[in-house]
Amino acid sequence: MFSDPIFWLSLAIAVVLGYYTRHLIVSKQVGSVEEKIKFKLEEAQTQAKGVVLEAKDRAALLLEEVKKEEKEGKSQLLKFEERLIKKEESLEKQFADIVSQKGFLEKGISDLGAKKVEIEELRKEILVELEKVARLSVEDAKKQILARIKEDSGIELAKALQKLEKERREEIEKKSLDIITSAIQRYSRSHVADITTSVFQLQDEELKGKIIGREGRNIRTLERLTGVEFIIDETPDAVVISSFDPLRREVARLTLEKLVKDGRIQPAKIEEKVEEAKQELNRRIEEIGENAVLEVGVIGIPKEIITLLGRLYFRSSFGQNVLIHSIEMAHISGMIASELGVNVEIAKKGALLHDLGKVIDHEVEGSHVEIGIKLLKKYGVDEKIIAAMQSHHEEYPFSSPESYIVAAADILSAARPGARRGTVENYIKRLQDLEKIALSFEGVKNAYAVSAGREIRVFVVPEKIDDFGALQLAKNIASKIETDLNYPGEIKVNVIREMRAVEVAR
């Protein structure tokens, strides 16, 4: 088969036909691609021409707008230039008028000077003639006129002076009241009144028998060592500790707490726990004093003084805790001193230490002020602080602005409702009595006690009480209050006279 010439000829013809067929197909494909490329080029050229034409059109529009804006700008500049020229012409005209007026005024001033000299000469001549006719000199005439005015207007002058004095006094009182009320509002602290008993709660009622002990030996030992009275049977699950001395009550309470925790309650153990309680209380007193100094924000107080301050926590005055009272005073004094621009630190320290003598006033002869001064001097406290605290009961004269502030803070802290022990009924009764005193005077229409009894506002009938009568009425009411009423601090009597004119239009 492979040696057959016809086979090979056929194969050659097939190869040649395949080649030409492939060449023809490729030629057709190439022609198609060229046509596509040509079409794309023509389309791109067309788009490019369109973009160029559009760009030319936009450039022409922009150029036209720029030329238009330039034309408008030139027009505005021309108008502005015209306005400036007109302004300049107007200013030149005004300047010319001013120059003209200046010359006229200078001439007028010159004429007035001449007239003034002429008038002065005439005045002197007239005075000489008047003195000859009246046989009285100018000075004597002035004196007689002033005397006549003083005689005719004495009442009006007195009224004016009283009005000025009243307005000045009210302004000063208002300023001081603003400072005091601001200090009280900025410092707020609750008061807990100390009483003569403390209550120790028991977890088990059977513990009362252990506390009493066989034949009462434990309770007798406790009372002997602590100096208090234990009331066992009156309150369920509690023991009442009674004593006028808060320190003794606290020692007794701590002793009971330690005995109950230990579980062994007997005379020997009681003595041991009493000593532990006293030591613990001493440490607590030091902490209380340090906390008080930190709360007030003062430094440089000797350690011995700080310990005495801590003992003040267990001292009360009229039901008010003395240490809390002193801390409150220190805050109020600092605020008032800051408002008035005086030494804040001295005012605070003077207020904090003002009742220091009460710690040992039952042990040493003398008032608590004198004892406090001796203690402060003993431990080297600054004389300015001593001067600030020694006048709060007016035993010593006021010697510095801080001494007035400390005294005022003492009154504010001690006298306001709730600070010291006093029943609500007594407080309300005092306000009612205050109003009754004011209403007892003739011509008084209404009277209202306000500001916690620190002020009484009295409204009078204007037809019965005139202005001078209102002044006298205020003095009479204040005098009667001082005579008939017991009260802390001071009470302001404010008499108000209103005059109303009413008419009806028909």
C-alpha positions as CSV (number, residue, x, y, z in Angstrom):
1,M,0.0,0.0,0.0
2,F,2.8,2.4,0.9
3,S,4.6,1.5,-2.3
4,D,1.6,2.5,-4.4
5,P,2.4,5.8,-6.3
6,I,-1.4,6.6,-6.4
7,F,-1.4,6.7,-2.6
8,W,1.4,9.1,-2.4
9,L,-0.1,11.4,-5.1
10,S,-3.4,11.4,-3.3
11,L,-1.7,12.3,-0.1
12,A,0.3,15.2,-1.7
13,I,-2.9,16.6,-3.2
14,A,-4.7,16.4,0.1
15,V,-1.9,18.2,1.9
16,V,-1.8,21.0,-0.7
17,L,-5.6,21.4,-0.5
18,G,-5.5,21.5,3.3
19,Y,-2.8,24.2,3.2
20,Y,-4.7,26.4,0.8
21,T,-7.9,25.9,2.7
22,R,-6.3,26.9,6.0
23,H,-4.7,29.9,4.3
24,L,-8.0,31.0,2.9
25,I,-9.7,30.8,6.3
26,V,-6.9,32.7,8.0
27,S,-7.0,35.4,5.3
28,K,-10.7,35.8,5.9
29,Q,-10.3,36.1,9.7
30,V,-7.5,38.7,9.3
31,G,-9.6,40.7,7.0
32,S,-12.5,40.7,9.5
33,V,-10.2,41.9,12.3
34,E,-8.8,44.7,10.1
35,E,-12.3,45.8,9.3
36,K,-13.2,45.9,13.0
37,I,-10.1,47.9,13.8
38,K,-10.8,50.3,11.0
39,F,-14.4,50.7,12.2
40,K,-13.2,51.4,15.8
41,L,-10.7,53.9,14.5
42,E,-13.3,55.7,12.5
43,E,-15.7,55.7,15.5
44,A,-12.9,57.0,17.8
45,Q,-12.1,59.8,15.3
46,T,-15.7,60.7,15.2
47,Q,-16.0,60.9,19.0
48,A,-12.8,62.9,19.2
49,K,-14.1,65.4,16.7
50,G,-17.3,65.7,18.8
51,V,-15.3,66.2,22.1
52,V,-13.1,68.9,20.4
53,L,-16.2,70.7,19.0
54,E,-17.9,70.5,22.5
55,A,-14.7,71.8,24.1
56,K,-14.5,74.7,21.7
57,D,-18.1,75.6,22.3
58,R,-17.6,75.6,26.1
59,A,-14.4,77.6,25.8
60,A,-16.3,80.1,23.7
61,L,-19.1,80.3,26.3
62,L,-16.5,80.8,29.2
63,L,-14.7,83.5,27.3
64,E,-18.0,85.3,26.7
65,E,-18.9,85.0,30.4
66,V,-15.4,86.4,31.4
67,K,-15.8,89.3,29.1
68,K,-19.2,90.0,30.5
69,E,-18.0,89.9,34.1
70,E,-15.0,92.1,33.2
71,K,-17.4,94.6,31.6
72,E,-19.6,94.6,34.7
73,G,-16.6,95.0,37.0
74,K,-15.4,98.0,35.0
75,S,-18.9,99.5,35.3
76,Q,-19.0,99.0,39.1
77,L,-15.5,100.6,39.4
78,L,-16.6,103.6,37.4
79,K,-19.7,104.0,39.7
80,F,-17.5,103.6,42.8
81,E,-15.1,106.2,41.5
82,E,-18.0,108.6,40.8
83,R,-19.3,108.1,44.4
84,L,-15.8,108.8,45.8
85,I,-15.5,112.0,43.8
86,K,-18.9,113.1,45.1
87,K,-17.9,112.3,48.7
88,E,-14.7,114.2,48.3
89,E,-16.5,117.2,47.0
90,S,-19.0,117.0,50.0
91,L,-16.2,116.7,52.5
92,E,-14.4,119.7,51.0
93,K,-17.6,121.7,51.3
94,Q,-18.2,120.6,54.9
95,F,-14.6,121.5,55.8
96,A,-15.1,125.0,54.3
97,D,-18.3,125.4,56.4
98,I,-16.4,124.3,59.5
99,V,-13.7,126.8,58.9
100,S,-16.3,129.5,58.4
101,Q,-18.1,128.5,61.6
102,K,-14.8,128.4,63.6
103,G,-14.2,132.0,62.7
104,F,-17.7,132.9,63.7
105,L,-17.3,131.1,67.1
106,E,-14.0,132.7,67.8
107,K,-15.5,136.1,67.2
108,G,-18.5,135.1,69.5
109,I,-16.1,133.9,72.3
110,S,-14.2,137.2,72.0
111,D,-17.4,139.2,72.3
112,L,-18.6,137.0,75.3
113,G,-15.3,137.7,77.1
114,A,-15.8,141.4,76.8
115,K,-19.4,141.1,77.9
116,K,-18.3,139.0,80.9
117,V,-15.9,141.7,82.0
118,E,-18.5,144.3,81.6
119,I,-21.1,142.2,83.6
120,E,-18.6,141.6,86.4
121,E,-17.9,145.3,86.8
122,L,-21.7,146.0,86.9
123,R,-22.2,143.3,89.5
124,K,-19.5,144.8,91.8
125,E,-21.2,148.2,91.4
126,I,-24.6,146.8,92.2
127,L,-23.3,144.9,95.3
128,V,-21.7,148.1,96.6
129,E,-25.0,150.0,96.1
130,L,-27.0,147.2,97.7
131,E,-24.7,147.2,100.8
132,K,-25.1,150.9,101.1
133,V,-28.9,150.7,100.9
134,A,-29.4,147.6,103.1
135,R,-26.5,148.5,105.5
136,L,-25.6,144.8,105.4
137,S,-22.5,143.1,103.9
138,V,-22.7,140.1,101.5
139,E,-21.3,137.7,104.1
140,D,-23.9,138.8,106.7
141,A,-26.7,138.5,104.1
142,K,-25.5,134.9,103.3
143,K,-25.6,134.0,107.0
144,Q,-29.1,135.4,107.4
145,I,-30.4,133.5,104.3
146,L,-28.8,130.3,105.5
147,A,-30.3,130.7,108.9
148,R,-33.7,131.4,107.4
149,I,-33.4,128.3,105.1
150,K,-32.3,126.1,108.1
151,E,-35.2,127.3,110.2
152,D,-37.8,126.8,107.4
153,S,-36.4,123.5,106.2
154,G,-35.3,121.9,109.4
155,I,-38.0,119.2,109.4
156,E,-37.3,118.3,105.7
157,L,-33.5,118.1,106.4
158,A,-34.2,115.8,109.4
159,K,-36.4,113.6,107.3
160,A,-33.7,113.5,104.6
161,L,-31.0,112.6,107.0
162,Q,-33.1,109.9,108.6
163,K,-33.9,108.5,105.2
164,L,-30.2,108.4,104.3
165,E,-29.3,106.8,107.5
166,K,-32.0,104.1,107.1
167,E,-30.9,103.4,103.6
168,R,-27.3,103.1,104.6
169,R,-28.1,100.8,107.5
170,E,-30.4,98.6,105.4
171,E,-27.7,98.4,102.7
172,I,-25.1,97.3,105.3
173,E,-27.5,94.8,106.9
174,K,-28.5,93.4,103.5
175,K,-24.8,92.9,102.6
176,S,-24.1,91.2,105.9
177,L,-27.2,89.1,105.6
178,D,-26.2,88.0,102.1
179,I,-22.8,86.9,103.4
180,I,-24.2,85.0,106.4
181,T,-27.0,83.3,104.5
182,S,-24.6,82.3,101.7
183,A,-22.3,80.7,104.3
184,I,-25.2,78.8,106.0
185,Q,-26.5,77.6,102.6
186,R,-23.1,76.5,101.5
187,Y,-22.6,74.5,104.7
188,S,-25.2,71.9,105.6
189,R,-24.9,69.3,108.3
190,S,-27.4,67.4,110.4
191,H,-27.4,67.6,114.1
192,V,-27.8,64.6,116.4
193,A,-28.5,65.6,120.0
194,D,-26.6,63.6,122.6
195,I,-28.7,62.1,125.4
196,T,-27.8,60.7,128.8
197,T,-28.3,57.1,127.8
198,S,-26.8,54.6,125.3
199,V,-28.4,51.3,124.2
200,F,-26.4,48.1,123.7
201,Q,-28.2,45.5,121.7
202,L,-28.0,41.8,122.7
203,Q,-28.3,38.9,120.3
204,D,-29.7,36.6,123.1
205,E,-31.8,37.5,126.0
206,E,-30.0,34.9,128.1
207,L,-26.8,37.1,128.0
208,K,-28.5,39.4,130.6
209,G,-28.0,36.8,133.2
210,K,-24.3,36.5,132.5
211,I,-23.9,40.3,132.6
212,I,-25.6,40.4,136.0
213,G,-23.6,37.4,137.3
214,R,-24.0,35.4,140.4
215,E,-25.6,37.6,143.1
216,G,-25.0,40.6,140.8
217,R,-21.2,40.6,141.1
218,N,-20.6,41.2,137.4
219,I,-23.0,44.1,137.1
220,R,-21.6,45.7,140.3
221,T,-18.0,45.3,139.0
222,L,-19.0,46.9,135.6
223,E,-20.7,49.8,137.3
224,R,-17.8,50.4,139.7
225,L,-15.1,50.3,137.0
226,T,-17.0,52.4,134.4
227,G,-18.9,54.8,136.6
228,V,-22.2,54.3,134.8
229,E,-25.6,52.7,135.6
230,F,-26.7,49.5,133.7
231,I,-30.4,49.1,133.3
232,I,-30.9,45.4,132.4
233,D,-34.6,44.5,132.5
234,E,-36.5,47.4,131.0
235,T,-35.7,46.8,127.3
236,P,-35.9,43.4,125.6
237,D,-32.7,42.2,124.0
238,A,-30.9,45.3,125.1
239,V,-29.0,46.9,127.9
240,V,-29.4,50.6,128.7
241,I,-26.3,52.4,129.8
242,S,-27.1,55.6,131.7
243,S,-24.6,58.4,132.6
244,F,-24.3,62.1,132.1
245,D,-20.7,61.6,130.9
246,P,-20.5,60.4,127.3
247,L,-16.9,59.1,127.7
248,R,-18.0,56.8,130.6
249,R,-20.9,55.6,128.5
250,E,-18.7,54.8,125.6
251,V,-16.1,52.9,127.8
252,A,-19.0,50.9,129.2
253,R,-20.4,50.1,125.7
254,L,-17.0,49.0,124.4
255,T,-16.5,46.9,127.5
256,L,-19.8,45.1,127.0
257,E,-19.1,44.6,123.4
258,K,-15.7,43.0,124.1
259,L,-17.1,40.8,127.0
260,V,-20.0,39.5,124.8
261,K,-17.5,38.7,122.0
262,D,-15.1,36.9,124.4
263,G,-18.0,35.0,126.1
264,R,-16.3,34.9,129.5
265,I,-18.0,37.5,131.8
266,Q,-16.4,37.6,135.2
267,P,-14.8,40.3,137.5
268,A,-11.2,39.6,136.4
269,K,-12.1,39.6,132.7
270,I,-14.2,42.7,133.2
271,E,-11.2,44.6,134.6
272,E,-9.1,43.5,131.6
273,K,-11.8,44.5,129.1
274,V,-12.3,47.9,130.8
275,E,-8.7,48.8,130.3
276,E,-8.8,47.6,126.7
277,A,-11.8,49.7,126.1
278,K,-10.2,52.8,127.6
279,Q,-7.1,52.3,125.3
280,E,-9.3,51.8,122.3
281,L,-11.3,54.9,123.1
282,N,-8.1,56.9,123.4
283,R,-7.0,55.8,120.0
284,R,-10.4,56.6,118.6
285,I,-10.3,60.1,120.2
286,E,-7.1,60.8,118.4
287,E,-8.6,59.7,115.1
288,I,-11.7,61.8,115.7
289,G,-9.5,64.9,116.3
290,E,-7.4,64.2,113.2
291,N,-10.5,63.7,111.1
292,A,-12.0,67.0,112.4
293,V,-8.8,68.9,111.5
294,L,-8.8,67.3,108.0
295,E,-12.5,68.1,107.5
296,V,-11.9,71.8,108.3
297,G,-8.8,71.9,106.2
298,V,-6.3,73.5,108.5
299,I,-2.7,72.6,109.3
300,G,-0.1,73.3,112.0
301,I,-2.3,72.4,115.1
302,P,-0.2,70.6,117.8
303,K,-1.0,66.9,118.4
304,E,-2.0,67.5,122.0
305,I,-4.6,70.0,120.8
306,I,-5.9,67.5,118.2
307,T,-6.4,64.9,121.0
308,L,-8.3,67.4,123.0
309,L,-10.5,68.2,120.0
310,G,-11.3,64.5,119.7
311,R,-12.5,64.5,123.3
312,L,-14.9,67.3,122.4
313,Y,-16.9,64.7,120.4
314,F,-18.0,63.3,123.7
315,R,-19.0,66.6,125.1
316,S,-22.4,68.3,124.6
317,S,-23.7,71.8,125.2
318,F,-27.5,72.3,125.4
319,G,-27.9,69.0,123.6
320,Q,-25.5,70.0,120.8
321,N,-22.4,68.0,120.1
322,V,-19.5,70.5,120.8
323,L,-17.1,69.1,118.2
324,I,-19.7,69.1,115.5
325,H,-20.7,72.6,116.6
326,S,-17.0,73.7,116.3
327,I,-16.5,72.1,112.9
328,E,-19.7,73.8,111.6
329,M,-18.4,77.1,113.1
330,A,-15.1,76.7,111.3
331,H,-16.7,76.2,107.9
332,I,-19.1,79.1,108.4
333,S,-16.2,81.4,109.7
334,G,-14.0,80.4,106.7
335,M,-16.8,81.3,104.2
336,I,-17.5,84.6,105.9
337,A,-13.8,85.5,106.2
338,S,-13.4,84.7,102.5
339,E,-16.3,87.0,101.6
340,L,-14.9,89.8,103.7
341,G,-11.3,89.4,102.5
342,V,-9.8,88.6,105.9
343,N,-7.5,85.8,107.1
344,V,-9.5,82.6,106.4
345,E,-7.0,80.2,108.3
346,I,-7.1,82.3,111.5
347,A,-10.9,82.5,111.4
348,K,-11.2,78.7,110.9
349,K,-8.7,77.8,113.6
350,G,-10.2,80.3,116.1
351,A,-13.7,78.8,115.5
352,L,-12.5,75.2,115.6
353,L,-10.7,75.8,119.0
354,H,-13.1,78.3,120.6
355,D,-14.7,75.7,123.0
356,L,-11.5,73.7,123.7
357,G,-11.7,74.6,127.4
358,K,-14.9,72.6,127.8
359,V,-12.8,69.4,127.7
360,I,-11.6,70.0,131.2
361,D,-13.8,72.7,132.5
362,H,-15.2,70.3,135.1
363,E,-11.6,69.6,136.3
364,V,-10.1,73.1,136.4
365,E,-11.3,76.3,137.9
366,G,-12.4,79.1,135.6
367,S,-14.6,79.6,132.5
368,H,-14.1,77.4,129.5
369,V,-12.8,80.5,127.6
370,E,-10.0,81.1,130.1
371,I,-9.2,77.4,130.3
372,G,-9.0,77.3,126.5
373,I,-6.7,80.3,126.3
374,K,-4.3,78.7,128.8
375,L,-4.3,75.4,126.9
376,L,-3.6,77.2,123.6
377,K,-0.8,79.2,125.1
378,K,0.7,76.1,126.8
379,Y,1.0,74.3,123.4
380,G,2.3,77.4,121.5
381,V,-0.7,78.3,119.4
382,D,-0.4,81.6,117.5
383,E,-1.6,84.7,119.5
384,K,-3.8,85.8,116.5
385,I,-5.8,82.5,116.8
386,I,-6.2,83.1,120.6
387,A,-7.4,86.6,119.9
388,A,-9.9,85.3,117.4
389,M,-11.4,82.7,119.8
390,Q,-11.4,84.5,123.2
391,S,-14.2,87.0,122.4
392,H,-17.0,84.7,121.3
393,H,-18.8,85.2,124.7
394,E,-17.6,88.8,124.9
395,E,-15.5,88.1,128.1
396,Y,-12.7,89.8,126.2
397,P,-12.9,92.8,123.9
398,F,-13.0,92.2,120.1
399,S,-9.4,92.8,118.9
400,S,-9.5,91.6,115.3
401,P,-11.9,91.1,112.4
402,E,-11.6,87.4,112.9
403,S,-12.8,87.7,116.5
404,Y,-16.1,89.3,115.2
405,I,-16.4,86.5,112.6
406,V,-16.0,83.7,115.2
407,A,-18.5,85.3,117.5
408,A,-21.0,85.6,114.7
409,A,-20.4,82.0,113.6
410,D,-21.0,80.8,117.2
411,I,-24.4,82.5,117.3
412,L,-25.4,81.2,113.8
413,S,-24.4,77.6,114.6
414,A,-25.9,77.5,118.1
415,A,-29.1,79.6,117.6
416,R,-30.7,78.3,114.4
417,P,-33.5,75.8,114.8
418,G,-32.5,72.2,115.2
419,A,-28.9,73.0,116.3
420,R,-29.6,72.8,120.0
421,R,-32.1,71.0,122.1
422,G,-35.5,72.7,122.3
423,T,-39.0,71.3,121.6
424,V,-40.9,72.3,118.5
425,E,-43.7,73.6,120.7
426,N,-41.3,76.0,122.4
427,Y,-40.0,77.2,119.1
428,I,-43.5,77.8,117.7
429,K,-44.6,79.5,120.9
430,R,-41.7,81.9,120.7
431,L,-42.7,82.9,117.2
432,Q,-46.3,83.3,118.2
433,D,-45.3,85.5,121.2
434,L,-43.1,87.6,118.9
435,E,-46.1,88.3,116.6
436,K,-48.4,89.0,119.6
437,I,-46.0,91.7,120.9
438,A,-46.0,93.5,117.6
439,L,-49.8,93.3,117.3
440,S,-50.3,94.7,120.7
441,F,-49.3,98.2,119.5
442,E,-51.9,100.6,118.1
443,G,-51.9,101.2,114.4
444,V,-50.4,97.8,113.6
445,K,-52.4,95.9,110.9
446,N,-50.5,92.7,110.5
447,A,-47.3,91.1,111.9
448,Y,-45.4,88.1,110.6
449,A,-42.4,86.4,112.1
450,V,-40.0,85.2,109.3
451,S,-36.5,83.9,108.9
452,A,-36.9,81.4,111.8
453,G,-37.8,84.2,114.2
454,R,-34.8,86.4,113.2
455,E,-37.1,89.0,111.8
456,I,-40.5,90.4,112.5
457,R,-42.3,92.3,109.6
458,V,-44.9,94.7,110.9
459,F,-47.4,96.3,108.5
460,V,-49.1,99.5,109.9
461,V,-52.2,101.4,108.9
462,P,-50.8,104.4,106.9
463,E,-53.6,106.7,108.1
464,K,-52.7,106.2,111.7
465,I,-48.9,105.9,111.5
466,D,-46.8,108.5,109.6
467,D,-43.1,108.1,108.6
468,F,-41.8,109.4,111.9
469,G,-44.3,107.3,113.8
470,A,-43.0,104.2,112.0
471,L,-39.5,104.9,113.2
472,Q,-40.7,105.3,116.8
473,L,-42.9,102.2,116.5
474,A,-39.9,100.1,115.4
475,K,-37.9,101.2,118.4
476,N,-40.9,100.6,120.8
477,I,-41.4,97.1,119.5
478,A,-37.7,96.2,119.7
479,S,-37.6,97.5,123.3
480,K,-40.7,95.4,124.3
481,I,-39.2,92.3,122.6
482,E,-36.0,92.8,124.6
483,T,-38.0,93.1,127.8
484,D,-40.6,90.4,127.5
485,L,-39.1,87.7,125.3
486,N,-36.2,85.3,125.7
487,Y,-34.4,84.5,122.4
488,P,-31.0,83.6,121.1
489,G,-29.1,86.1,118.9
490,E,-31.0,89.2,117.7
491,I,-34.3,90.0,116.0
492,K,-34.7,92.6,113.3
493,V,-37.9,94.7,113.5
494,N,-39.0,95.8,110.1
495,V,-41.9,98.3,110.1
496,I,-43.6,98.7,106.7
497,R,-45.9,101.6,105.9
498,E,-47.7,101.4,102.5
499,M,-49.7,104.3,101.1
500,R,-52.1,103.4,98.3
501,A,-54.2,105.8,96.3
502,V,-57.2,104.1,94.6
503,E,-59.6,105.8,92.1
504,V,-62.1,104.4,89.6
505,A,-62.4,105.7,86.1
506,R,-65.9,105.7,84.8
